[in-house]
Amino acid sequence: MSLTERRKAATQLEIARAAAALFAERGSDGTTAESIAERAGVSLRTFYRYFRTKQDSVAPLLNFGARRWQDLLAETPRDVPLPEALERAAERAMTVRDADDVGSLAWTRGLLRAATDDPALRAVWATVNQDSEQELLPLLAQRTGAEPTDLRVRLTAAAATTAIRVAVETWAAMDPDAAEQTVADLAVRCMRDLTAGLA
């Protein structure tokens, strides 16, 4: 990746963080492209150079989270059975390690709560999950020795992506002070239930 591409990616991620924080603080109605640009320290023109709408601006942050658990799956030794590898990756990706993780989860909770009343934000979330499912196909194909178009590989990608999505959505809807399960606990539970039939 060239220096220009790295700078562009860094700017996009900075705008995405600002947008996520504002959606979490103010909800969708209280968040504007102007307020996101101001929080990110960029001009409104720069904002629109990267994103069409305020909702689109959170996609890089959500995609970053999706890539994290897939990277952890790729790092899991090949001799670990696939269901266990999926569980391990999900648990590691959702486990809070530091203050940055706490912040990311707070933004995610706020975003998903704001999406309840914002169809455009829900559409971004749905697209991120669809993209994640597609990106998982070659990784699963490599682990199983099957083609990415194989029905079992496609079903596994769909189940694994759905497990993560449902876990995060369930956790986001919980009262933070009364939640009995962490997002990592829910991710493992969903992954185990949805991939139980895998060989």
C-alpha positions as CSV (number, residue, x, y, z in Angstrom):
1,M,0.0,0.0,0.0
2,S,1.4,3.4,-1.0
3,L,1.8,6.3,1.4
4,T,-1.1,8.1,-0.3
5,E,-3.3,5.0,0.1
6,R,-2.3,4.7,3.8
7,R,-3.1,8.3,4.4
8,K,-6.5,7.9,2.7
9,A,-7.3,4.9,4.8
10,A,-6.2,6.7,8.0
11,T,-8.5,9.7,7.1
12,Q,-11.4,7.4,6.4
13,L,-10.9,5.6,9.7
14,E,-10.6,8.9,11.6
15,I,-13.9,10.1,10.0
16,A,-15.5,6.7,10.8
17,R,-14.5,7.0,14.5
18,A,-15.8,10.5,14.7
19,A,-19.1,9.4,13.1
20,A,-19.5,6.4,15.4
21,A,-18.9,8.5,18.5
22,L,-21.5,11.0,17.4
23,F,-24.1,8.4,16.5
24,A,-23.5,6.8,19.9
25,E,-23.8,10.1,21.7
26,R,-26.5,11.9,19.8
27,G,-28.3,9.2,17.8
28,S,-29.0,9.5,14.1
29,D,-31.2,12.6,14.2
30,G,-28.6,14.5,16.2
31,T,-25.7,13.6,13.9
32,T,-25.0,15.4,10.7
33,A,-22.2,15.3,8.1
34,E,-21.1,18.7,9.3
35,S,-20.8,17.6,12.9
36,I,-18.9,14.5,11.8
37,A,-16.5,16.5,9.7
38,E,-16.0,19.0,12.6
39,R,-15.3,16.2,15.1
40,A,-12.9,14.5,12.7
41,G,-11.1,17.8,12.0
42,V,-11.7,17.7,8.3
43,S,-13.6,20.0,6.0
44,L,-17.1,19.1,4.8
45,R,-15.7,18.9,1.3
46,T,-13.2,16.3,2.5
47,F,-16.0,14.3,4.2
48,Y,-17.9,14.2,0.9
49,R,-14.8,13.2,-1.0
50,Y,-14.8,9.9,1.0
51,F,-18.5,9.3,1.8
52,R,-21.8,9.9,0.2
53,T,-23.9,10.1,3.4
54,K,-23.4,10.3,7.2
55,Q,-24.4,6.7,7.5
56,D,-21.8,5.5,5.0
57,S,-19.1,7.0,7.0
58,V,-19.3,4.3,9.7
59,A,-18.6,1.5,7.3
60,P,-14.8,1.5,7.6
61,L,-15.0,1.1,11.4
62,L,-17.5,-1.8,11.1
63,N,-15.5,-3.4,8.4
64,F,-12.4,-3.2,10.6
65,G,-14.1,-5.2,13.3
66,A,-15.2,-7.8,10.7
67,R,-11.7,-8.2,9.4
68,R,-10.3,-8.6,12.9
69,W,-12.1,-11.8,13.6
70,Q,-11.4,-13.2,10.2
71,D,-7.7,-12.5,10.7
72,L,-7.8,-14.3,14.0
73,L,-9.5,-17.3,12.2
74,A,-6.7,-17.3,9.6
75,E,-4.1,-17.4,12.4
76,T,-5.7,-20.4,14.1
77,P,-3.7,-23.6,13.3
78,R,-5.2,-25.8,10.6
79,D,-5.3,-28.9,12.8
80,V,-7.9,-27.2,15.0
81,P,-11.4,-28.4,13.9
82,L,-13.3,-25.8,12.1
83,P,-16.1,-25.3,14.6
84,E,-13.6,-24.8,17.4
85,A,-11.5,-22.5,15.2
86,L,-14.5,-20.3,14.5
87,E,-15.4,-20.2,18.2
88,R,-11.8,-19.3,19.2
89,A,-11.6,-16.5,16.7
90,A,-15.0,-15.1,17.7
91,E,-14.1,-15.2,21.4
92,R,-10.7,-13.6,20.8
93,A,-12.1,-10.9,18.6
94,M,-14.8,-9.9,21.0
95,T,-12.7,-10.0,24.2
96,V,-11.9,-6.6,25.7
97,R,-8.2,-6.2,25.9
98,D,-7.6,-2.5,26.5
99,A,-9.2,0.9,26.6
100,D,-9.4,1.1,22.8
101,D,-11.6,-2.1,22.8
102,V,-13.9,-0.5,25.4
103,G,-14.3,2.5,23.2
104,S,-14.9,0.5,20.1
105,L,-17.6,-1.6,21.8
106,A,-19.2,1.6,23.1
107,W,-19.3,3.0,19.6
108,T,-20.7,-0.2,18.2
109,R,-23.4,-0.3,20.8
110,G,-24.4,3.3,20.1
111,L,-24.3,2.7,16.3
112,L,-26.6,-0.4,16.5
113,R,-29.0,1.4,18.8
114,A,-29.1,4.4,16.4
115,A,-29.7,2.0,13.5
116,T,-33.0,0.9,15.1
117,D,-34.6,4.1,13.9
118,D,-32.4,4.7,10.8
119,P,-33.0,2.5,7.8
120,A,-29.9,3.9,6.0
121,L,-27.7,2.9,9.0
122,R,-29.2,-0.5,9.1
123,A,-28.4,-0.8,5.4
124,V,-24.8,0.0,6.0
125,W,-24.7,-2.7,8.8
126,A,-26.3,-5.2,6.5
127,T,-23.8,-4.5,3.7
128,V,-20.9,-4.8,6.1
129,N,-22.2,-8.3,7.1
130,Q,-22.8,-9.3,3.5
131,D,-19.3,-8.2,2.6
132,S,-17.9,-10.1,5.6
133,E,-19.6,-13.3,4.5
134,Q,-18.2,-13.0,1.0
135,E,-14.7,-12.3,2.4
136,L,-14.9,-15.4,4.6
137,L,-15.5,-17.8,1.7
138,P,-11.9,-18.1,0.4
139,L,-10.6,-18.4,4.0
140,L,-13.0,-21.3,4.7
141,A,-12.3,-22.8,1.3
142,Q,-8.6,-22.8,2.2
143,R,-9.2,-24.4,5.6
144,T,-11.5,-27.1,4.2
145,G,-9.9,-27.8,0.8
146,A,-13.2,-27.1,-0.9
147,E,-14.1,-24.5,-3.5
148,P,-15.5,-21.1,-2.3
149,T,-18.7,-21.9,-4.3
150,D,-19.2,-25.2,-2.4
151,L,-22.6,-25.2,-0.7
152,R,-21.1,-26.3,2.7
153,V,-18.5,-23.5,2.5
154,R,-21.2,-21.0,1.7
155,L,-23.5,-22.2,4.5
156,T,-20.6,-22.1,7.0
157,A,-19.7,-18.5,6.0
158,A,-23.4,-17.5,6.3
159,A,-23.7,-19.2,9.7
160,A,-20.5,-17.8,11.1
161,T,-21.3,-14.3,9.9
162,T,-24.8,-14.5,11.3
163,A,-23.5,-15.8,14.6
164,I,-21.3,-12.7,15.0
165,R,-24.0,-10.4,13.9
166,V,-26.7,-11.8,16.2
167,A,-24.3,-11.8,19.1
168,V,-23.3,-8.2,18.6
169,E,-26.9,-7.1,18.1
170,T,-28.1,-8.9,21.1
171,W,-25.3,-7.5,23.3
172,A,-25.9,-4.0,21.9
173,A,-29.6,-4.1,22.9
174,M,-28.8,-5.1,26.5
175,D,-28.7,-2.7,29.4
176,P,-24.9,-2.2,29.9
177,D,-25.3,-2.1,33.6
178,A,-27.5,-5.2,33.8
179,A,-25.9,-7.4,31.1
180,E,-25.0,-10.9,32.4
181,Q,-23.1,-11.9,29.4
182,T,-20.2,-10.2,27.6
183,V,-20.2,-9.8,23.8
184,A,-17.5,-12.5,23.7
185,D,-19.7,-15.0,25.7
186,L,-22.6,-14.3,23.3
187,A,-20.3,-14.7,20.2
188,V,-19.1,-18.1,21.4
189,R,-22.7,-19.2,22.2
190,C,-24.0,-18.1,18.9
191,M,-21.1,-19.5,17.0
192,R,-21.5,-22.9,18.8
193,D,-25.2,-23.1,18.2
194,L,-25.1,-22.1,14.5
195,T,-22.1,-24.2,13.5
196,A,-23.0,-27.3,15.6
197,G,-23.5,-29.5,12.6
198,L,-20.1,-28.8,11.0
199,A,-17.7,-31.7,10.6
